[in-house]
């Protein structure tokens, strides 16, 4: 953790965008994926992001407005510079009557980027049992070790495809979300859409379909695929490159070895 001074610390931690206000959900947001803070520090709040980083709604539109970006970066700096103080402030804010029985979406953007940060959230959930929490995450291994053995009763999550750990997901067991080109593709696959309410991601059927945002350049990159399909293609291509590289290295080493017949015999 850094010892940088607490500058621009947000007075309110939880907010509501228009979509979440309609269903009574509050948001906690970090800046999406990777960037640089005003003090020069670099960050990556989504260390397990894969293809999703190339079509992330939180890297477009209002999320890029200076005032919004500054708010999200201030949230992150609070966590980085004073995790214990941030945890206390979050618990205190959640003590307000409006949060009793309400739902908090952890990460309108960003993810659980470290063990300490995830553990702090689990502690917050347990300290405020009258509030409900949920999240999408690509941090599969982190959740397997820190959450799944003993999750707080008021915390629900869904693993989302499009990350570096997709291969670790089992849709027959895990609650999973996948981004589809459109609603028709979700229906055709036999998945359940969360379009009517984001809470369906954790309260509806186990296979969650998310229709892609209608951002032209992102739809072009998606090219009619699901995130899981796109990530599988990238993973397969990366694996093939590694295999070719190993073959080249092995061949080079083999050519460099002296022929056994050319070695001098012991007297």
Residue pairs with C-beta under 8 A, 6 or more apart in sequence:
1 80
1 81
1 82
1 83
2 41
2 80
2 81
3 81
4 39
4 41
4 77
4 80
4 81
5 81
6 77
6 78
6 81
6 82
6 85
7 39
7 77
8 70
8 74
8 77
9 74
9 77
9 78
10 71
10 74
10 75
10 78
12 93
13 28
13 75
13 86
13 89
13 90
13 93
14 26
14 27
14 28
14 93
14 94
14 99
14 104
15 26
15 27
15 29
15 71
16 25
16 26
16 27
17 27
17 108
19 198
20 26
20 27
20 105
20 108
20 198
23 103
23 197
23 198
23 199
24 102
24 103
25 102
25 103
25 104
25 105
25 198
25 199
26 99
26 102
26 103
26 104
26 105
27 104
27 105
27 108
28 75
28 90
28 104
28 105
28 106
28 107
28 108
29 71
29 72
29 75
29 107
29 108
29 109
29 110
30 45
30 72
30 75
30 76
30 79
30 107
30 109
30 110
30 111
30 113
31 43
31 45
31 69
31 72
31 73
31 76
31 109
31 110
32 45
32 46
32 56
32 58
32 59
32 63
32 72
32 109
32 110
33 44
33 45
33 46
33 49
33 53
33 56
33 58
33 59
34 42
34 43
34 44
34 45
34 46
35 42
35 43
35 73
36 42
36 43
37 43
37 73
37 76
37 77
38 73
39 77
41 80
43 76
43 80
43 113
44 113
45 76
45 109
45 110
45 111
45 113
46 52
46 53
46 110
46 111
46 113
46 138
47 111
47 113
47 139
48 111
48 138
48 139
48 140
48 163
48 164
48 165
49 56
49 111
49 138
49 162
49 163
49 164
50 138
50 162
50 163
50 164
50 166
50 231
50 234
50 235
51 162
51 227
51 230
51 231
51 234
52 138
52 160
52 162
52 163
52 179
52 227
53 59
54 218
54 221
55 179
55 212
55 213
55 215
55 218
55 221
55 222
55 227
56 109
57 63
57 213
57 215
57 218
58 108
58 109
58 110
60 213
60 215
60 218
61 215
62 68
63 69
63 72
63 109
72 109
72 110
76 110
78 85
78 86
78 89
79 86
79 117
83 116
83 117
83 120
86 120
87 120
87 123
87 124
90 124
91 124
91 127
91 128
93 99
94 104
94 124
94 128
94 131
95 128
99 128
99 130
99 131
100 130
100 131
101 130
101 131
101 132
102 131
102 132
103 131
103 132
103 133
103 134
103 199
104 131
104 132
104 133
104 134
105 134
105 135
105 198
106 112
106 121
106 133
106 134
106 135
107 135
107 136
107 137
111 137
111 138
111 139
112 118
112 121
112 135
112 137
112 139
112 142
112 143
113 139
115 142
115 146
118 139
118 142
118 143
118 146
118 147
119 146
121 133
121 155
122 146
122 147
122 151
122 152
122 155
124 133
125 131
125 133
125 152
125 154
125 155
126 152
128 154
129 152
129 153
129 154
130 154
131 154
132 154
132 155
132 156
133 152
133 154
133 155
133 156
134 155
134 156
134 157
134 158
134 199
134 201
134 202
135 155
135 156
135 157
135 158
136 157
136 158
136 159
136 160
136 177
136 201
137 143
137 157
137 158
137 159
137 160
138 159
138 160
138 162
138 163
138 164
138 165
139 165
140 159
140 163
140 165
140 168
140 169
141 165
141 168
143 157
143 159
144 168
147 155
147 157
156 202
156 203
157 175
157 202
158 175
158 176
158 177
158 201
158 202
158 208
159 169
159 174
159 175
159 176
159 177
160 176
160 177
160 178
160 179
160 210
160 227
161 169
161 176
161 177
161 178
161 179
161 226
161 227
161 228
161 231
162 178
162 179
162 227
162 228
162 230
162 231
163 231
166 228
166 231
166 232
166 235
167 235
169 176
171 206
171 207
174 206
175 202
175 206
175 208
176 206
176 207
176 208
177 194
177 201
177 208
177 209
177 210
178 191
178 207
178 208
178 209
178 210
178 226
178 227
178 228
179 210
179 211
179 212
179 222
179 226
179 227
180 186
180 189
180 191
180 209
180 210
180 211
180 212
180 226
181 211
181 212
181 219
181 222
181 224
181 225
181 226
182 211
182 212
183 193
183 195
183 209
183 211
185 209
185 226
186 192
186 193
186 209
186 211
187 193
189 209
189 226
190 207
191 205
191 207
191 208
191 209
192 200
192 204
192 205
192 207
192 208
192 209
193 200
193 208
193 209
193 210
193 211
194 200
194 201
194 204
194 208
194 209
194 210
195 210
195 211
200 208
201 208
201 210
212 218
212 219
212 222
222 230
223 230
225 233
